[in-house]
Amino acid sequence: MAIQTLSGAGYLFHGMWLITRPGLRRFVLIPLLINILVFIAAIYVGVKQFETLILQLHSSVPSWLQWLDWLLWPLFIALLFIVVFYSFSLVANLIAAPFNSLLAEKVELFLTGQPLVQGNEGTQLLADLFPTFRDELGKIIYALLWAIPFLLLLFVPVIGPLLWFLYTAWMLAVEYADYPMGNHGVKFAELRQRLRQRRGLSLSFGSAVAITGMIPIINFILMPSAVAGATTMWVRELKNAPNI
């Protein structure tokens, strides 16, 4: 199945198309359900906590200031989508990691016609369970360590938010590229090296994922779409790139 080279953002949109293909849909179901359930739970908890905060404010401010509710709710909704995407997407990816690896494997088979492994899918999924969770925890630790300096820079006007967005885009590229690369035994250090060699491609893919993740409803299909898109990017551009 030949496709032309796409931009990083183009690979995400191509992933959205791929997850609708016959033969791939059943491998999308579990990651999709996990993503939806985690996001709904996160939004529910956030709304309940905010309602509690509003009630506390009502008891401590004069009644003539309660019109501030109309100002606080839009700000809260905007903040909620940002916090839910950046925080709880880590949880969703951790839970769905084995299924995302399986989805990446099947997308690669769909694109190349060449299977990665032989044998029973369920047995292989169980065998990969512990290594996949271990790798996911390693990525989370890596993300948290790098988050500290970028969070400090966040207070610098204009430059700070821009650097935070670029950090987020990079981490999302790392997160989703790890599924197809991990299926081939690519170590975490080599994964980052390959992405750095195609920095513009990687950052444009991660930026598209970051922006799409803040769009209501569409963000429900983001995780499987990003896995499929990153797998296509691996097959078409990263797999045969020279490892310098």
DAWOGI-V935931 format. One record per residue. N is the residue number from 1. SS is DSSP state (a for helix, b for strand, c for the rest). OMEGA is omega in whole degrees, -180 to 180 (* if undefined). NEAR is the number of other C-alpha atoms within 12 Angstrom. Layout:
# DAWOGI-V935931
[[N;SS;OMEGA;NEAR] [N;SS;OMEGA;NEAR]]
This chain:
# DAWOGI-V935931
[[1;c;-175;15] [2;c;172;12] [3;c;179;15] [4;c;176;14] [5;c;-179;18] [6;c;170;25] [7;c;178;27] [8;a;178;38] [9;a;179;32] [10;a;179;29] [11;a;176;40] [12;a;-179;43] [13;a;176;30] [14;a;177;33] [15;a;177;39] [16;a;177;32] [17;a;-176;24] [18;a;-175;34] [19;c;176;36] [20;c;-175;21] [21;c;174;20] [22;c;-178;14] [23;c;178;17] [24;c;-173;29] [25;a;-176;25] [26;a;178;20] [27;a;178;31] [28;a;-169;38] [29;a;-176;25] [30;a;175;27] [31;a;180;37] [32;a;180;34] [33;a;179;24] [34;a;-180;31] [35;a;-178;38] [36;a;-177;31] [37;a;-180;22] [38;a;-180;29] [39;a;179;38] [40;a;179;25] [41;a;180;19] [42;a;180;27] [43;a;180;27] [44;a;180;18] [45;a;-180;18] [46;a;180;25] [47;a;179;21] [48;a;179;16] [49;a;-180;16] [50;a;177;23] [51;a;177;18] [52;a;179;14] [53;a;180;18] [54;a;179;24] [55;a;178;15] [56;a;178;14] [57;a;179;19] [58;a;-178;18] [59;a;-176;13] [60;a;179;13] [61;c;178;15] [62;c;-177;12] [63;a;-178;12] [64;a;177;10] [65;a;-176;16] [66;a;174;19] [67;a;179;15] [68;a;176;17] [69;a;-177;21] [70;a;177;13] [71;a;-175;14] [72;a;-177;20] [73;a;177;20] [74;a;178;14] [75;a;180;15] [76;a;-179;24] [77;a;178;22] [78;a;179;19] [79;a;-178;20] [80;a;-180;30] [81;a;180;31] [82;a;-178;28] [83;a;180;22] [84;a;-178;35] [85;a;-174;36] [86;a;-175;33] [87;a;-171;25] [88;a;173;30] [89;a;175;41] [90;a;179;33] [91;a;-179;27] [92;a;-180;35] [93;a;178;42] [94;a;-179;34] [95;a;-173;29] [96;a;-172;36] [97;a;-179;43] [98;a;-179;39] [99;a;176;39] [100;a;177;50] [101;a;178;49] [102;a;178;42] [103;a;178;44] [104;a;178;45] [105;a;-177;40] [106;a;176;37] [107;a;179;47] [108;a;176;36] [109;a;179;24] [110;a;-176;26] [111;a;-172;28] [112;a;-175;19] [113;c;-178;14] [114;c;180;15] [115;c;179;19] [116;c;-175;25] [117;c;175;18] [118;c;175;11] [119;c;-175;11] [120;c;-178;11] [121;a;-179;21] [122;a;179;14] [123;a;179;14] [124;a;179;22] [125;a;179;25] [126;a;-180;18] [127;a;-178;16] [128;c;-171;25] [129;a;-177;23] [130;a;178;17] [131;a;-179;22] [132;a;178;31] [133;a;178;27] [134;a;179;19] [135;a;179;31] [136;a;178;32] [137;a;177;22] [138;a;178;22] [139;a;180;33] [140;a;178;26] [141;a;177;16] [142;a;-179;21] [143;a;-178;28] [144;a;180;20] [145;a;179;15] [146;a;-180;21] [147;a;-175;24] [148;a;180;15] [149;a;-179;17] [150;a;175;23] [151;a;178;22] [152;a;179;16] [153;a;-178;20] [154;c;-179;20] [155;c;176;15] [156;c;-176;15] [157;c;176;12] [158;c;-177;12] [159;a;-177;16] [160;a;178;18] [161;a;179;18] [162;a;179;19] [163;a;178;25] [164;a;179;29] [165;a;179;29] [166;a;175;30] [167;a;179;33] [168;a;179;37] [169;a;179;34] [170;a;-178;35] [171;a;179;38] [172;a;175;43] [173;a;178;47] [174;a;-177;44] [175;a;-172;44] [176;a;176;50] [177;a;-179;49] [178;a;-179;43] [179;a;178;49] [180;a;-179;43] [181;a;178;38] [182;a;177;37] [183;a;179;38] [184;c;178;24] [185;c;178;20] [186;c;-179;22] [187;c;-174;22] [188;a;180;26] [189;a;179;20] [190;a;177;24] [191;a;-179;34] [192;a;179;30] [193;a;179;21] [194;a;179;31] [195;a;178;40] [196;a;178;22] [197;a;177;19] [198;c;-173;27] [199;a;-179;23] [200;a;178;20] [201;a;-177;33] [202;a;-178;43] [203;a;178;33] [204;a;175;32] [205;a;180;45] [206;a;179;40] [207;a;178;35] [208;a;178;36] [209;a;-179;47] [210;a;-178;38] [211;a;-180;26] [212;a;-179;29] [213;c;180;34] [214;c;177;27] [215;c;-178;21] [216;c;179;22] [217;c;180;16] [218;a;-179;23] [219;a;176;31] [220;a;-179;32] [221;a;-173;38] [222;a;-173;45] [223;a;179;53] [224;a;178;50] [225;a;-180;45] [226;a;176;54] [227;a;180;53] [228;a;179;48] [229;a;179;45] [230;a;178;56] [231;a;177;47] [232;a;179;49] [233;a;177;47] [234;a;-177;44] [235;a;-172;34] [236;a;-170;26] [237;a;-172;27] [238;a;-172;32] [239;c;-176;27] [240;c;178;13] [241;c;179;19] [242;c;-180;13] [243;c;-175;17] [244;c;*;13]]
